[in-house]
Amino acid sequence: MSYRVTVRRGPKVSHQDYETLNQALAAIEREARGDRRPVNALGRTYEPGQLVAARIELKGAKHPAGVDVRGDGSLVAWTGRLRRKALEGEDALQALRQSVSVDP
């Protein structure tokens, strides 16, 4: 089974495929800890915590999951396609890893 990581930062979208879940999760962690510049949208100034600066999605796991990187650098892990459910946990990346690694 292969895993695809999709990164959306503003209008830029990139895709990368990985052979293992651990490789895909490591890529998500690298992307989530990367560049966190503020985002200005439509001439309006938003507080950094109000905006999602990047969305990083993992496909190939049992269910869609990923991490939203807020403009202030905070991370929110999520799972689901139509209804996104925020994952509980002190560390969003650890919550994501646990969510996709546990068998139902």
C-alpha positions in Angstrom: 0.0 0.0 0.0 1.3 3.5 -0.8 0.5 6.7 1.0 0.1 10.2 -0.5 0.8 13.4 1.4 -0.8 16.5 -0.1 0.3 20.0 1.1 -1.8 23.1 0.5 -0.2 26.4 1.3 -2.3 29.2 -0.2 -2.6 28.6 -3.9 0.3 26.2 -4.0 -0.4 22.4 -3.9 2.1 19.7 -3.8 1.8 15.9 -3.7 4.4 13.3 -2.6 3.9 9.5 -2.5 5.6 7.3 0.2 5.8 3.5 0.5 5.3 3.3 4.2 3.1 5.0 6.8 6.1 6.0 8.8 7.7 7.8 5.8 4.4 9.6 5.2 4.0 10.7 8.8 7.7 11.9 8.9 7.0 14.0 5.8 3.9 15.5 7.5 5.9 16.4 10.6 8.6 18.1 8.4 6.0 20.1 6.6 4.1 21.0 9.7 7.2 22.4 11.4 8.3 24.3 8.3 7.7 27.8 7.1 4.9 29.6 9.1 4.7 33.0 7.6 1.5 35.1 8.2 -1.1 35.1 5.5 -2.9 38.2 4.3 -6.2 37.5 2.6 -8.4 39.9 0.5 -7.0 43.0 2.0 -8.1 42.1 5.4 -5.8 41.5 8.4 -6.5 38.4 10.4 -5.0 37.3 13.6 -2.6 34.4 12.9 -4.6 31.9 14.9 -7.7 32.6 12.9 -6.3 31.3 9.6 -5.2 28.0 8.3 -1.8 28.7 6.7 -1.3 25.2 5.5 -3.3 22.0 5.3 -1.4 18.7 5.2 -3.5 15.6 4.3 -2.6 11.9 4.4 -4.4 9.5 2.0 -3.9 5.8 2.0 -4.6 5.3 5.7 -7.9 3.7 6.8 -9.5 7.1 6.8 -8.4 10.6 5.6 -6.4 12.5 8.2 -4.1 15.4 8.5 -2.9 18.5 10.2 -3.9 22.1 9.8 -1.1 24.6 10.5 -2.5 27.9 11.9 -0.9 31.2 11.1 0.4 31.4 14.6 2.2 28.1 14.2 -0.3 26.0 16.3 -1.3 22.6 14.9 -4.7 21.0 14.8 -4.8 17.3 13.8 -8.0 16.1 12.2 -9.6 13.0 10.7 -12.6 12.5 8.4 -13.6 13.6 4.9 -16.9 15.5 5.0 -17.1 16.1 8.8 -13.7 16.8 10.2 -13.1 15.8 13.7 -10.4 17.5 15.7 -8.1 14.9 17.4 -7.6 15.3 21.1 -4.1 15.3 22.5 -1.4 17.7 23.7 0.7 17.1 20.6 -1.3 17.3 17.4 1.3 15.3 15.4 1.3 12.5 18.0 -2.5 12.4 18.0 -2.4 12.1 14.2 0.2 9.3 14.4 -2.0 7.4 16.9 -5.1 7.9 14.9 -3.8 6.4 11.7 -1.7 3.7 13.4 -4.4 2.1 15.5 -6.5 -0.7 13.9 -10.3 -0.2 14.3 
